[in-house]
Amino acid sequence: MTERNQDIIIYPKLGKLLLISFIFVVIGIVLIATGMSQEDSSVLFVVMGIICTLFFGLCLTYVTHKWFKRTPALIVYNRGLIDQSSWIQGAIPVMK
């Protein structure tokens, strides 16, 4: 019996993540702007806006990097699999 030599290659779908990250960065900027424009200078809005902008800005950077570097997220082949879906990449060999 012959072994099939077909690899299964799965590419990431990044369109929704790119859009959602961008929307939340804009929301964070709006929170900062509204917090600073009020008379009492609402510190809570400014802090939430900064946290939101920083976190989702990093997510936007990661997704944009993955968008231009179109590598497969997961490769399954007869000797194991290669996971490239995050910055910490790994390979899992199949034990026989």
N, C-alpha and C positions, 0 to 999 in steps of 0.2 A: 504494500500500500504506500503510495507516495504522499508526501506532506505538501500541503499547499504553501506556497511562498508568497502569500499576499499579506501585506502589512495593512493595518487599519490606522488611518491617519485622521485625526479630528482637529479642526481649526477652531479657534475661539470666535465667538460672536460678540463683537465689542460695540456695536452701534448704540444699543440701549444704554450701556454703561457710560459711554461717552456723553450722551445726551443728559442722562440723570446727573452725572458729576458736574457738567456745565451748569445745569439748572440750580443745583445746590450751592455752587460757588456764587452765582448771581444772587441767590437768596441770602447768603452770608454777607455779601456786600451791601444789600438793601438793609439788612439788620444793623450793620455798622452805621450806615448813613442815617437811618431813622433814630438810632440811639444817640448819635452825636447832634442831631438837629433839634431835639427836644430841649425845652428850657431847663429841665432838671438833669439833663444829660444821663439818661438811663444806662447805668453801667451794665445791667443784666443783658440788654440788647447788644451792647458793644462786645461783651465777653462771648456771648453765644454766636455772634456774627464772626468774630475772630476764629473761634474754634471750628465753626462750620466751614469758613473759607480755607483755613489751613488744612483740615482733614480732607475735604473734597477736592481741594487744589492738588494735594498729593495724589489722590485717586485719579484726578484728571490727567496729571503728568504720567502716571503709570499706564493708564489706558491709551493715552496718545502715543507713548513709547511702543506699546504692544501693537497699536494700529499700524505704525509705519514699519515695524519689524515683524512681518507676517510669518512667524514660525508656528508650526503645529503645536497645539496645546497638549496633545496626547498621541503617542505612537505605540500601538500594540503590535508586536511581531512574535515570531515563534520562540524566541529566546527570552522574552520578558516584555516589559513596557518602559517607556520613557515619558516622564511627566515634566512638561515645560510650562505648566499653567500658571506658575507664580515665579517670583524672583528666586525662590529656593527651589532649584530643579533637582530631580533625582531619577534614578533608574532602578527598577526592581527586576532582578533576574528570575527566571523560572527554574525552580529546583526540580531535578528529575532523579 
